[in-house]
Amino acid sequence: MGNETINLGIIGTGGMAANHVAKFKEVGGCHILSAFDIDFDRARVFAEKHQIHKVYPDFEPFIADPDLDAVSIVTPDDSHCSISLKAIEKNLHVLCEKPLALNYADAKKMADAAKKKQLINMVNFTYRNASALQKARELIQNGKIGEVKHVEASYLQTWLTAKVWGDWRKEPKWLWRLSEKHGSKGVLGDVGVHILDFATFPIGPLASVHCLLKTFHKAENDQIGEYRLDANDSAIITCEYENGAIGTVHTSRWATGQVNSLSLKIFADQGAIKINLDESMDHLMLCRGDNVETSSFVPIACEATPNIFKRFITSVRTGKNAQPDFEQGARIQKLLDACFRSHQSGQTVKII
Ligand SMILES: NC(=O)c1ccc[n+]([C@@H]2O[C@H](COP(=O)([O-])OP(=O)(O)OC[C@H]3O[C@@H](n4cnc5c(N)ncnc54)[C@H](O)[C@@H]3O)[C@@H](O)[C@H]2O)c1
């Protein structure tokens, strides 16, 4: 699309949408043209606050606007597939929030539809924006720490034990995340997708998973209003990588004292890498060479990575799809499906 302004529509105007708008506004040549939410009043207030001039009460005229080039989908998880498919049908490029869908079949349908129409498609695995993660991948791919043997990854949140982001008992934006009927795949679908992407991007794909999920009792009759609190809120996955390494990946909303903590430790036969995003997004800790004998780690500064909003707009301009795309969203969805099957059967599940 050369240097033309890219006109963007925001679908879903809740908590995360404000972050999308703020970040897209920082990207040169991107104009936020319109907004839509099933709650029209919320959309109107949002549009006014963010100076978005077109706001629609109905989806059809919103998506059919001939001035639209692309959409950013920031709705609850169970609507990502149907909305993406409608946008793709209208030849719109799509940035979709994670998890891409609720299962692999839907995610693959989305990836195939976007590919068929040659439209830019990306899924917001936010932590790809951490340059430490990008550097870890580069170091491993260039053989700087040798053969990876053992991995430890975690994504820990405390919002069920502390009101750091508000009171989950009272706010729909937290309650839908606790309820399968409201389209949640639990902590695994909410932030487990991030840590599965984080734990595989630098090292390579998984060959198998063994998963234990737990939904803890947290309200009378495990119900608050219309929300049945049945979605998992802690997950532990043991996994084997295709390259033979093994690891543990775990995630919880019950991690008292951890607001939003991602950590990755990668141990290889000639070195090790540690990433702790609470400490730094743009530094990793590296142990290699003589430091292996003394078990010493040194901080490595990592060159900044353009964030996904910038990468998305650049992709629309150049026609070259950046990562993570819908195919990657679908790969992670396949891991999620395998985790649920493993939890139900108590067996290790191969990723095929
Ligand atoms: N990448 C990240 O780090 C990150 C962080 C937070 C949230 N998210 C994702 O963003 C999405 C939205 O989360 P949120 O926290 O903003 O939720 P939210 O509940 O605050 O907002 C969701 C909004 O979508 C609207 N909505 C619901 N169904 C809709 C539909 N069919 N069409 C249009 N609008 C609809 C709701 O009315 C609400 O305003 C989720 O998929 C979540 O997983 C991602």
The ligand as a Gaussian input file, in Angstrom:
#p B3LYP/6-31G(d) Opt

LIG

0 1
 N       -2.085000      -9.617000      24.320000
 C       -2.263000      -9.342000      25.595000
 O       -1.307000      -9.218000      26.349000
 C       -3.670000      -9.166000      26.120000
 C       -3.921000      -8.484000      27.316000
 C       -5.251000      -8.339000      27.725000
 C       -6.284000      -8.861000      26.960000
 N       -5.992000      -9.537000      25.814000
 C       -7.070000     -10.109000      24.992000
 O       -7.870000      -9.051000      24.483000
 C       -9.224000      -9.500000      24.331000
 C      -10.134000      -8.523000      25.049000
 O       -9.801000      -8.487000      26.416000
 P      -10.208000      -7.253000      27.341000
 O       -9.427000      -7.393000      28.579000
 O      -10.152000      -5.997000      26.577000
 O      -11.733000      -7.649000      27.644000
 P      -12.908000      -6.675000      28.080000
 O      -13.953000      -7.556000      28.644000
 O      -12.367000      -5.554000      28.903000
 O      -13.411000      -6.032000      26.681000
 C      -14.012000      -6.795000      25.677000
 C      -14.949000      -5.868000      24.893000
 O      -15.430000      -6.588000      23.767000
 C      -16.849000      -6.321000      23.647000
 N      -17.437000      -7.442000      22.899000
 C      -17.808000      -8.657000      23.336000
 N      -18.225000      -9.417000      22.316000
 C      -18.134000      -8.655000      21.197000
 C      -18.441000      -8.863000      19.831000
 N      -18.889000     -10.035000      19.405000
 N      -18.251000      -7.838000      18.969000
 C      -17.794000      -6.635000      19.395000
 N      -17.495000      -6.370000      20.671000
 C      -17.663000      -7.369000      21.568000
 C      -17.342000      -6.184000      25.063000
 O      -18.554000      -5.483000      25.118000
 C      -16.171000      -5.420000      25.704000
 O      -16.319000      -4.030000      25.570000
 C       -9.274000     -10.930000      24.888000
 O       -9.224000     -11.850000      23.835000
 C       -8.019000     -11.028000      25.741000
 O       -7.516000     -12.349000      25.809000
 C       -4.723000      -9.670000      25.388000

